[in-house]
Amino acid sequence: AAGACSAAMADSPRPARLRFGPPAPLSLLAALLAGGVAPLLLARASVLSSSTLEACVNDGSEDLDCEMKMVLTVTLEHGQAQVESAQFMIRDVTDEAQQKKSLKKPWRVSWTKSPAFWRYPLRYVQDSNNKPTERIIQVGWMQCSANPLDVEEELTCGVAKVGNKRIEDSEGFCCGCDLEDIKSGIPTRGSLKCSALSMSESAHCLGFDDLWYSVMEVDRPQVFYDIDVSLARPNDPAASWQNVSYNEETLRLNHQQPLAATADRALLVQLVGDLAAATSPYSFESKYLVVPSRPKGNARVDTEVPLRYAMLLDRSLFDLSGLTCNKIGVSFSAFKRQAQQCEQPAGSCLKQQLDDFHREDMARLERGERPRYLVSGFCEGAVKLGAQSDKSEGVTRFLACPLTERHTTLMRLEARAEEVMFVTNVASGRVVSATADAFEALKGGGEVHVVVVSTGRVVASFAIGLANCSGGLASAPSMMLSLGPYETGELKFKLFASQTDGGSFACTATLHDALGQLIDRKEVQVNVTDMQVITGNQVPVVRPGTDADGSDGQRDGGSCATVCPGFFDVVCFMAHSCWSSLARAVGVVVVLLAFCTCGCWAAKRGLWCKLLSCICTLPSSSSSSTSRQNIHVNVQMPRPDLAPFAPQPGPHWPPAPSPGPHWP
């Protein structure tokens, strides 16, 4: 690998070659004393490998240009200061004048790594309005016009235009009073006063707020950081130890430039790669980033910190075609063609807009809760990283999330040397304070604030973490922190509760030095409250005939007899799917109509009169038949003696009338 790297740089101008001479124990001893460490290599956790090899350069000629080199592979943590260094020793060299010189001072190589962060590439999609609104214009009866074929001057709402082209469905729609509104008294969409003596109409027009958001797609993240490697070489290798002066040269590595070398190729550094972090980065590919963009005078448009009020919203909340109600991006077609437009309340098609989500998160912040949509609720520090750069001419818009846990990078160093020493800075320190905020169980967790101070004499790295948490608490991974002498640092650790019941728990904040030795600890008390059950809009209610939980296990909302008690309430039957009641009412109506039809037909042909005459002559016919039978029957009956009952002579009565004609 070293030969390949050297061959890749064969086209560059080559400096004078340094030739190695015989061993020089005295100079090596002096170099070791100058380093103040054990000879050769001090084993540390950040050193993965060390080897000596002969590196050759192949430029196509017959001879290979070879020289001995030391190869060192080390690890770096993000945010690491200059807490480690390597010292490369060379016994003697031959300069350009072919003069052999013994090196009394080693080369010192040190490195630092900047804080790492995930940067998410963005792709602009379009702008979307903050809060589409519905404007209502009340006019007289038959005075509302929303016909797209009418001229612009006759339309009550007017129309929207892009250039000279009219936007389809931008004329809105009209609503008025009907008999059902007068009968039921239900409020209309335009709050019209409907009565038999007062009929009016309302025009419903779609308008937009002044504030607009830029909608952007979020791509997969890329990790960003810089590694600075400093090479310090003595100006005069033969100078005495009292007159030590170094000439420093700095090389920078990152994923855009993974290789770097000094001008004379004495040192070659390579960024090998990164180890996987304990926590994976956020994935925002299923979300849109919305950033307030215009007008600049709006309170939410922050030119210095553009992401202050930016939000990350799921793509399912959007329909940028404008054809769906209650979606971000709703436009004229969805507004005008909504179902039952006049039976719906005002603004029924304009819910779940950007302004609604913004106000919802601001209310959470006022209650001390974590925001659900604002960028600050996803990765702390993203708003600060997205601040406007002074060097940029346009508006800076990018999403970046800092890494709060360990992020380890592998780096390879190849130096023209015979031996190497690895130096690790170690310092003492202590935990100043460790406090935790009370939080509710299963509500996203809380935070532990840990403050540490370095009491050493050099810049050194420390490992801080939380251990031995009780009560089912789980903490975020430990973090590495570089501190100078008597410098303090504050870290925040996330705590998660896995149970619904709260209580008082405890964790131990630990502080380890660069050698892994525990140098201080402090117990932190954590108060967790019980999880509060929230039902949202589904509020339990106790009704007559139901249990305390609002259900009796059998009712399904009422029967047709209770919901629609009227016999001919056809509208209610159809609304509640009471088909049997509807069929019964229709059957009764059909029977009545059939009876009336048959009655009219019978009256027209005199059937009713014939029927009545038959009914009236039926008793007389029966009596005549009976008398005829009595005539033909001859019954011999004894005649009684009526003499005792004969009337006595009294007043004179007029004579009886003579018999008339004989009736059969």
Secondary structure, DSSP 8 states (H G I E B T S, - for coil): -HHHHHHHTTTS---------S--HHHHHHHHHHHTS-SS----TTEEEEEEEEEEE--SSSS-EEEEEEEEEEEEETT--S-EEEEEE--EEE-TTS-EEE--S-EEEEEEE---EEEE-EEEEEEEES--EEEEEEEETT-----TTS-GGG-SS---EETTEE-TTTT-EEEE--HHHHHH----TT-----SS--EEEEEEEE--S-EEEEEEE---EEE--EEEEEEEES-TTS-GGG--EEEEEEEEBTTB-EEE-TTSSEEEEEEEE---SS-----TTEEEEEEEE-TTSTT--SSSTTTT-EEEEGGGB-TTS-STTSBT--HHHHHT-TTTTTS-TTTTS-S-HHHHHHHHHHHHHTT---SSBGGGTSTTHHHHT---TT-SS----EEEE--S--EEEEEEEES-SEEEEEE----EEEEEEEE--EETTTT-EEEEEEEEE-SSS-EEEEEEEE---TTEEE---EEEEE-TT-EEEEEEEEEE-SS--EEEEEEEEEE-TTS-EEEEEEEEEEEE------TT------TTS-TTS--SS-SS--HHHH---TT-HHHHHHTT-HHHHHHHHHHHHHHHHHHHHHHHHHHTTHHHHHHHHHHHHHHHHHHHHHHHHHH----------STT-----S---------S---
